[in-house]
Amino acid sequence: MRNYTKSEILKIAKEENVRYIRLMFTDIQGTIKSVEVPVGQLENALDGKIMFDGSSIEGFVRIMEADMYLKPDFNTWLIFRWEETSYGKVARLICDVYTPDGKPSAVDPRSNLKRVAAKMEKLGFSTLNIGFEPEFFLFKLDEKGNITMDVTDNGGYFDLSPMDGAGDCRRDIVLELERIGFTMEASHHEVAPGQNEINFEFSNIVEACDNVQTFKLVVKNIARRHGLHATFMPKPIANINGSGMHTNCSLSDMDGNNAFDDPTDPHGLSLICRKWLTGILTHARSFCAITNPTVNSYKRLVPGYEAPCYVSWSEHNRSVMVRIPATRGKTTRTEIRSVDTAANPYLAMVVILASGLDGIERDLPLIDSINANLFALTKVEREALGVKNLPDNLKEAIDVLKEDDLMKEALGNHIYSKFIELKTKEWEDFKTCVTEWEIKRYMKVI
């Protein structure tokens, strides 16, 4: 990430003929929002003088508290090269939401993440390094631009063209991300037909969340150019693998060293890492509503499709929720495999960070690793090992979330209560919906 100043941004905007600026922020449900201004308002925008009506945003504030201000993070200045037009270029700034009295708003997921990250520093850690692995599906658009349920191909894991029908689109996504400053690592076809994965470099906790939001924006825009629709819906097609967002984490000490690494330990894992793992697993069921926030999310968290269902960790076992990849030293990390692509990244990292730090701060009794194939065990056998299931559905996840005081503290009262309100309504809407499955199952026989 480059450190920009106000004067540098104004200079670049003039030299690059930027004519339009999107002031972006993320709402509670993870949707990217923006207030747009012409370049003549850029200086006011950089001074945090652009106001918007927060009462119009789902889950934000009441009508009598509507006025909110956008305070841009200068380091997120980015020219959208794919939006170059005949009259000039389009740029963006990611913003924190502020109240009229100059304080970070309690409704803003990004500001809330910064609040929780400050606790990490008080415990002696400089940052949490994050590497997201987002997966997505590509569906064809019809001649009118409507989304169809036809996937781009019938390829499988690591397949090449012609089996991989999305290779050209995926290549253009990677090159566009590179063009706007991402350091790319790898891209490939995933297990399911039409499913893809693109990986980019680790970043610090806030920047990583900014990057995954930018990533989603680029993926959707470039896919549209190819006559395709990109979706981060966790399980768009039944009976095949769903899309996850494996979340790789490692704490750094104040000197920048990986706090999870211990070369003297037989497994190369520090006590800090083991305590972090214990905190994650202790609160895993409680934060599932945040990391897997839709009705559809729980169609993915079922046995048989590589997604984790059980609260456990291991070094080599891919049936567990948290895996420790084989590399050690600077790259020692925990891979949380339950997170899906519908999650608001800022909220997901708030609850994950708070959970891990809770394990460290309270010195919780360490939870041992599980090396058995949990998918092959019965429920009784798993319970004998002390392994709990992740919630079966959104309703159960909401109920468990309500029981955990740490989650309420981490999310803050406003986000916590609004999130539960929004997701309870989503579940109620789902309960009254008659699905195609029910029609096919019952219409003829009852």
C-alpha positions as semicolon CSV with decimal commas, in nm:
position;residue;x (nm);y (nm);z (nm)
1;M;0,000;0,000;0,000
2;R;0,134;0,341;-0,095
3;N;0,112;0,627;0,153
4;Y;-0,052;0,917;-0,030
5;T;-0,084;1,276;0,088
6;K;-0,366;1,514;0,000
7;S;-0,142;1,718;-0,230
8;E;-0,020;1,404;-0,410
9;I;-0,376;1,289;-0,478
10;L;-0,476;1,630;-0,615
11;K;-0,167;1,632;-0,836
12;I;-0,226;1,278;-0,967
13;A;-0,591;1,354;-1,036
14;K;-0,491;1,651;-1,251
15;E;-0,208;1,470;-1,435
16;E;-0,421;1,158;-1,501
17;N;-0,729;1,359;-1,606
18;V;-0,948;1,207;-1,334
19;R;-1,295;1,357;-1,372
20;Y;-1,509;1,152;-1,132
21;I;-1,453;1,008;-0,784
22;R;-1,640;0,731;-0,604
23;L;-1,631;0,763;-0,224
24;M;-1,686;0,403;-0,120
25;F;-1,785;0,241;0,208
26;T;-1,934;-0,092;0,314
27;D;-2,266;-0,143;0,490
28;I;-2,341;-0,397;0,765
29;Q;-2,437;-0,669;0,515
30;G;-2,109;-0,632;0,325
31;T;-2,252;-0,445;0,025
32;I;-2,026;-0,179;-0,126
33;K;-2,191;0,164;-0,133
34;S;-2,066;0,488;-0,281
35;V;-2,128;0,861;-0,297
36;E;-2,000;1,003;-0,624
37;V;-1,860;1,349;-0,684
38;P;-1,701;1,532;-0,979
39;V;-1,334;1,616;-0,957
40;G;-1,420;1,975;-0,859
41;Q;-1,532;1,835;-0,521
42;L;-1,219;1,625;-0,467
43;E;-1,056;1,868;-0,223
44;N;-1,373;1,883;-0,013
45;A;-1,390;1,504;-0,025
46;L;-1,031;1,472;0,095
47;D;-1,114;1,708;0,382
48;G;-1,402;1,481;0,488
49;K;-1,670;1,736;0,403
50;I;-1,891;1,512;0,189
51;M;-2,213;1,422;0,371
52;F;-2,472;1,152;0,299
53;D;-2,805;1,034;0,440
54;G;-2,727;0,736;0,664
55;S;-3,096;0,663;0,725
56;S;-3,125;0,545;0,364
57;I;-2,868;0,267;0,413
58;E;-2,997;-0,069;0,539
59;G;-2,887;-0,124;0,898
60;F;-2,734;0,220;0,948
61;V;-2,920;0,481;1,159
62;R;-3,265;0,616;1,238
63;I;-3,413;0,905;1,041
64;M;-3,337;1,153;1,321
65;E;-2,966;1,058;1,306
66;A;-2,935;1,072;0,927
67;D;-2,641;1,308;0,863
68;M;-2,312;1,122;0,824
69;Y;-1,974;1,217;0,679
70;L;-1,726;1,021;0,471
71;K;-1,363;1,046;0,577
72;P;-1,145;0,898;0,302
73;D;-0,839;0,685;0,366
74;F;-0,583;0,852;0,138
75;N;-0,392;0,525;0,101
76;T;-0,688;0,369;-0,081
77;W;-0,669;0,617;-0,371
78;L;-0,710;0,412;-0,685
79;I;-0,785;0,493;-1,049
80;F;-1,032;0,247;-1,200
81;R;-0,848;0,174;-1,524
82;W;-1,137;-0,039;-1,651
83;E;-1,366;0,265;-1,629
84;E;-1,163;0,494;-1,858
85;T;-1,398;0,712;-2,061
86;S;-1,373;0,965;-2,342
87;Y;-1,408;1,258;-2,099
88;G;-1,164;1,133;-1,835
89;K;-1,089;0,873;-1,571
90;V;-1,273;0,747;-1,264
91;A;-1,103;0,704;-0,925
92;R;-1,210;0,581;-0,585
93;L;-1,133;0,637;-0,219
94;I;-1,244;0,396;0,055
95;C;-1,392;0,591;0,344
96;D;-1,467;0,556;0,712
97;V;-1,807;0,682;0,822
98;Y;-1,808;0,966;1,077
99;T;-2,077;1,140;1,281
100;P;-2,128;1,520;1,261
101;D;-1,935;1,563;1,587
102;G;-1,623;1,415;1,427
103;K;-1,627;1,066;1,579
104;P;-1,610;0,728;1,400
105;S;-1,964;0,603;1,355
106;A;-2,075;0,291;1,542
107;V;-2,255;0,179;1,224
108;D;-1,936;0,155;1,018
109;P;-1,784;-0,196;0,990
110;R;-1,443;-0,061;0,880
111;S;-1,414;0,181;1,173
112;N;-1,523;-0,095;1,409
113;L;-1,247;-0,322;1,278
114;K;-0,992;-0,052;1,356
115;R;-1,131;-0,028;1,710
116;V;-1,085;-0,400;1,774
117;A;-0,742;-0,398;1,606
118;A;-0,627;-0,138;1,861
119;K;-0,677;-0,402;2,132
120;M;-0,440;-0,632;1,942
121;E;-0,167;-0,367;1,965
122;K;-0,222;-0,329;2,340
123;L;-0,155;-0,703;2,375
124;G;0,181;-0,664;2,200
125;F;0,102;-0,747;1,837
126;S;0,167;-0,505;1,554
127;T;-0,080;-0,649;1,307
128;L;-0,276;-0,949;1,189
129;N;-0,167;-1,053;0,841
130;I;-0,453;-1,184;0,628
131;G;-0,458;-1,386;0,309
132;F;-0,805;-1,442;0,166
133;E;-0,874;-1,717;-0,089
134;P;-1,205;-1,614;-0,248
135;E;-1,390;-1,853;-0,480
136;F;-1,665;-1,758;-0,722
137;F;-1,886;-1,898;-0,997
138;L;-1,926;-1,765;-1,351
139;F;-2,266;-1,792;-1,518
140;K;-2,358;-1,695;-1,873
141;L;-2,574;-1,392;-1,954
142;D;-2,846;-1,419;-2,215
143;E;-2,884;-1,185;-2,514
144;K;-3,073;-0,935;-2,296
145;G;-2,807;-0,935;-2,026
146;N;-3,010;-1,143;-1,782
147;I;-2,838;-1,398;-1,560
148;T;-2,886;-1,761;-1,663
149;M;-2,805;-2,075;-1,465
150;D;-2,571;-2,194;-1,740
151;V;-2,213;-2,216;-1,613
152;T;-1,917;-2,131;-1,834
153;D;-1,784;-2,487;-1,848
154;N;-1,784;-2,838;-1,706
155;G;-1,423;-2,823;-1,597
156;G;-1,278;-2,946;-1,269
157;Y;-0,989;-2,869;-1,037
158;F;-0,689;-2,717;-1,220
159;D;-0,836;-2,801;-1,564
160;L;-0,709;-2,619;-1,873
161;S;-0,889;-2,494;-2,182
162;P;-1,103;-2,621;-2,351
163;M;-1,234;-2,797;-2,037
164;D;-1,183;-2,469;-1,850
165;G;-1,415;-2,230;-2,033
166;A;-1,335;-1,938;-1,803
167;G;-0,961;-1,918;-1,868
168;D;-0,973;-1,599;-2,076
169;C;-1,200;-1,420;-1,829
170;R;-0,990;-1,527;-1,531
171;R;-0,671;-1,414;-1,706
172;D;-0,820;-1,070;-1,774
173;I;-0,928;-1,040;-1,410
174;V;-0,575;-1,121;-1,292
175;L;-0,415;-0,875;-1,535
176;E;-0,660;-0,599;-1,440
177;L;-0,587;-0,656;-1,071
178;E;-0,216;-0,633;-1,144
179;R;-0,271;-0,313;-1,340
180;I;-0,431;-0,145;-1,036
181;G;-0,156;-0,256;-0,798
182;F;-0,242;-0,603;-0,666
183;T;0,041;-0,852;-0,625
184;M;-0,108;-1,168;-0,768
185;E;-0,010;-1,520;-0,661
186;A;-0,217;-1,778;-0,851
187;S;-0,546;-1,843;-1,028
188;H;-0,713;-2,165;-1,134
189;H;-1,034;-2,348;-1,209
190;E;-1,187;-2,490;-0,891
191;V;-1,353;-2,827;-0,829
192;A;-1,706;-2,748;-0,947
193;P;-1,819;-2,661;-1,302
194;G;-1,799;-2,285;-1,354
195;Q;-1,610;-2,233;-1,025
196;N;-1,287;-2,032;-0,999
197;E;-1,033;-1,915;-0,745
198;I;-0,787;-1,624;-0,763
199;N;-0,531;-1,557;-0,489
200;F;-0,341;-1,238;-0,412
201;E;-0,074;-1,132;-0,165
202;F;-0,125;-1,118;0,213
203;S;-0,191;-0,774;0,367
204;N;-0,247;-0,625;0,709
205;I;-0,594;-0,667;0,851
206;V;-0,769;-0,349;0,728
207;E;-0,594;-0,338;0,392
208;A;-0,679;-0,706;0,332
209;C;-1,050;-0,635;0,383
210;D;-1,028;-0,332;0,152
211;N;-0,857;-0,552;-0,107
212;V;-1,120;-0,825;-0,104
213;Q;-1,394;-0,565;-0,157
214;T;-1,197;-0,420;-0,449
215;F;-1,135;-0,772;-0,578
216;K;-1,508;-0,849;-0,588
217;L;-1,573;-0,526;-0,777
218;V;-1,309;-0,605;-1,040
219;V;-1,424;-0,967;-1,081
220;K;-1,784;-0,863;-1,143
221;N;-1,691;-0,586;-1,387
222;I;-1,449;-0,793;-1,595
223;A;-1,687;-1,090;-1,601
224;R;-1,959;-0,862;-1,739
225;R;-1,725;-0,764;-2,025
226;H;-1,702;-1,133;-2,116
227;G;-2,081;-1,172;-2,119
228;L;-2,072;-1,347;-1,780
229;H;-2,206;-1,291;-1,432
230;A;-1,972;-1,352;-1,139
231;T;-2,137;-1,451;-0,813
232;F;-1,991;-1,493;-0,466
233;M;-2,306;-1,673;-0,349
234;P;-2,179;-1,963;-0,134
235;K;-2,390;-2,240;-0,294
236;P;-2,553;-2,134;-0,622
237;I;-2,591;-2,493;-0,747
238;A;-2,705;-2,792;-0,543
239;N;-2,504;-3,116;-0,517
240;I;-2,167;-2,967;-0,610
241;N;-1,901;-2,781;-0,412
242;G;-1,981;-2,434;-0,285
243;S;-1,762;-2,124;-0,270
244;G;-1,559;-2,051;0,040
245;M;-1,314;-1,778;0,134
246;H;-1,041;-1,958;0,326
247;T;-0,890;-1,700;0,560
248;N;-0,519;-1,734;0,640
249;C;-0,408;-1,549;0,955
250;S;-0,082;-1,481;1,135
251;L;-0,011;-1,234;1,413
252;S;0,309;-1,028;1,404
253;D;0,491;-0,912;1,716
254;M;0,597;-0,549;1,758
255;D;0,923;-0,624;1,575
256;G;0,739;-0,766;1,276
257;N;0,821;-1,131;1,348
258;N;0,562;-1,405;1,297
259;A;0,425;-1,470;1,647
260;F;0,286;-1,809;1,538
261;D;0,628;-1,954;1,455
262;D;0,839;-2,149;1,704
263;P;1,124;-2,354;1,548
264;T;1,187;-2,525;1,886
265;D;0,837;-2,674;1,895
266;P;0,797;-3,024;1,739
267;H;0,521;-2,888;1,518
268;G;0,677;-2,544;1,466
269;L;0,383;-2,373;1,639
270;S;0,424;-2,121;1,918
271;L;0,217;-2,119;2,237
272;I;0,063;-1,794;2,108
273;C;-0,055;-1,982;1,798
274;R;-0,206;-2,262;2,007
275;K;-0,389;-2,010;2,227
276;W;-0,512;-1,827;1,915
277;L;-0,646;-2,155;1,777
278;T;-0,820;-2,229;2,107
279;G;-0,990;-1,888;2,103
280;I;-1,105;-1,937;1,743
281;L;-1,255;-2,278;1,816
282;T;-1,410;-2,167;2,146
283;H;-1,613;-1,899;1,966
284;A;-1,650;-2,068;1,625
285;R;-2,016;-2,158;1,661
286;S;-2,092;-1,808;1,792
287;F;-1,927;-1,619;1,506
288;C;-2,064;-1,848;1,234
289;A;-2,358;-1,612;1,170
290;I;-2,102;-1,343;1,080
291;T;-1,864;-1,554;0,870
292;N;-2,152;-1,743;0,705
293;P;-2,426;-1,481;0,703
294;T;-2,696;-1,605;0,464
295;V;-2,957;-1,879;0,447
296;N;-2,763;-2,012;0,149
297;S;-2,435;-2,028;0,347
298;Y;-2,553;-2,337;0,533
299;K;-2,620;-2,528;0,211
300;R;-2,238;-2,524;0,174
301;L;-2,152;-2,635;0,530
302;V;-2,257;-2,998;0,479
303;P;-2,052;-3,320;0,456
304;G;-1,935;-3,443;0,118
305;Y;-1,833;-3,122;-0,057
306;E;-1,498;-3,037;0,111
307;A;-1,644;-2,759;0,328
308;P;-1,584;-2,793;0,703
309;C;-1,877;-2,880;0,929
310;Y;-1,697;-2,953;1,255
311;V;-1,524;-2,727;1,509
312;S;-1,169;-2,862;1,513
313;W;-0,812;-2,801;1,393
314;S;-0,526;-3,004;1,251
315;E;-0,197;-2,969;1,067
316;H;-0,279;-3,197;0,774
317;N;-0,645;-3,290;0,804
318;R;-0,872;-3,117;0,550
319;S;-1,193;-3,231;0,722
320;V;-1,136;-2,980;1,004
321;M;-1,246;-2,618;1,031
322;V;-0,897;-2,475;1,085
323;R;-0,595;-2,618;0,904
324;I;-0,227;-2,540;0,956
325;P;-0,058;-2,529;0,614
326;A;0,274;-2,711;0,594
327;T;0,503;-2,408;0,549
328;R;0,673;-2,268;0,860
329;G;0,884;-1,969;0,959
330;K;0,759;-1,638;0,820
331;T;0,461;-1,811;0,659
332;T;0,334;-2,010;0,960
333;R;-0,039;-1,943;0,965
334;T;-0,384;-2,070;1,052
335;E;-0,625;-2,131;0,764
336;I;-0,986;-2,082;0,874
337;R;-1,183;-2,280;0,616
338;S;-1,541;-2,216;0,722
339;V;-1,561;-1,851;0,610
340;D;-1,760;-1,800;0,291
341;T;-1,767;-1,536;0,020
342;A;-2,097;-1,381;0,134
343;A;-1,931;-1,255;0,453
344;N;-1,870;-0,887;0,517
345;P;-1,488;-0,908;0,543
346;Y;-1,460;-0,630;0,802
347;L;-1,711;-0,797;1,034
348;A;-1,567;-1,144;0,971
349;M;-1,222;-1,025;1,073
350;V;-1,360;-0,843;1,377
351;V;-1,507;-1,162;1,523
352;I;-1,211;-1,380;1,421
353;L;-0,959;-1,137;1,568
354;A;-1,158;-1,092;1,888
355;S;-1,192;-1,470;1,928
356;G;-0,823;-1,540;1,875
357;L;-0,717;-1,262;2,110
358;D;-0,962;-1,392;2,372
359;G;-0,781;-1,727;2,367
360;I;-0,450;-1,546;2,423
361;E;-0,565;-1,291;2,679
362;R;-0,766;-1,532;2,898
363;D;-0,516;-1,816;2,857
364;L;-0,794;-2,061;2,773
365;P;-0,719;-2,436;2,813
366;L;-0,559;-2,552;2,489
367;I;-0,771;-2,753;2,246
368;D;-0,587;-3,049;2,091
369;S;-0,568;-3,114;1,719
370;I;-0,780;-3,382;1,551
371;N;-0,614;-3,611;1,297
372;A;-0,907;-3,844;1,224
373;N;-1,121;-3,803;0,913
374;L;-1,422;-3,640;1,078
375;F;-1,643;-3,701;0,776
376;A;-1,599;-4,077;0,829
377;L;-1,699;-4,070;1,198
378;T;-2,045;-4,093;1,349
379;K;-2,186;-3,810;1,559
380;V;-2,127;-4,017;1,873
381;E;-1,762;-4,075;1,774
382;R;-1,710;-3,704;1,705
383;E;-1,867;-3,608;2,037
384;A;-1,637;-3,854;2,212
385;L;-1,347;-3,653;2,067
386;G;-1,505;-3,330;2,195
387;V;-1,585;-3,207;1,842
388;K;-1,896;-2,994;1,799
389;N;-2,086;-2,924;1,477
390;L;-2,105;-2,580;1,323
391;P;-2,466;-2,451;1,317
392;D;-2,696;-2,631;1,072
393;N;-2,878;-2,319;0,955
394;L;-2,893;-1,943;0,987
395;K;-3,153;-1,956;1,267
396;E;-2,930;-2,173;1,485
397;A;-2,631;-1,950;1,406
398;I;-2,825;-1,638;1,513
399;D;-2,932;-1,807;1,837
400;V;-2,574;-1,903;1,924
401;L;-2,449;-1,554;1,836
402;K;-2,693;-1,407;2,088
403;E;-2,537;-1,617;2,368
404;D;-2,180;-1,488;2,329
405;D;-2,099;-1,161;2,507
406;L;-1,761;-1,137;2,334
407;M;-1,931;-1,115;1,995
408;K;-2,152;-0,831;2,117
409;E;-1,850;-0,640;2,247
410;A;-1,650;-0,700;1,930
411;L;-1,926;-0,594;1,693
412;G;-2,045;-0,305;1,909
413;N;-2,403;-0,265;2,027
414;H;-2,537;-0,106;1,709
415;I;-2,390;-0,348;1,454
416;Y;-2,464;-0,646;1,680
417;S;-2,832;-0,559;1,725
418;K;-2,888;-0,447;1,364
419;F;-2,718;-0,756;1,226
420;I;-2,939;-0,985;1,434
421;E;-3,247;-0,786;1,331
422;L;-3,161;-0,808;0,958
423;K;-3,072;-1,176;0,969
424;T;-3,377;-1,271;1,174
425;K;-3,592;-1,106;0,908
426;E;-3,401;-1,296;0,637
427;W;-3,475;-1,625;0,818
428;E;-3,841;-1,534;0,861
429;D;-3,867;-1,454;0,489
430;F;-3,707;-1,787;0,405
431;K;-3,943;-1,979;0,634
432;T;-4,247;-1,853;0,443
433;C;-4,099;-1,910;0,096
434;V;-4,222;-2,208;-0,105
435;T;-3,921;-2,348;-0,291
436;E;-3,894;-2,530;-0,622
437;W;-3,780;-2,839;-0,427
438;E;-4,110;-2,845;-0,235
439;I;-4,315;-2,810;-0,554
440;K;-4,131;-3,099;-0,720
441;R;-4,142;-3,313;-0,405
442;Y;-4,502;-3,272;-0,300
443;M;-4,725;-3,128;-0,574
444;K;-4,794;-3,452;-0,756
445;V;-4,802;-3,691;-0,462
446;I;-5,007;-3,501;-0,204
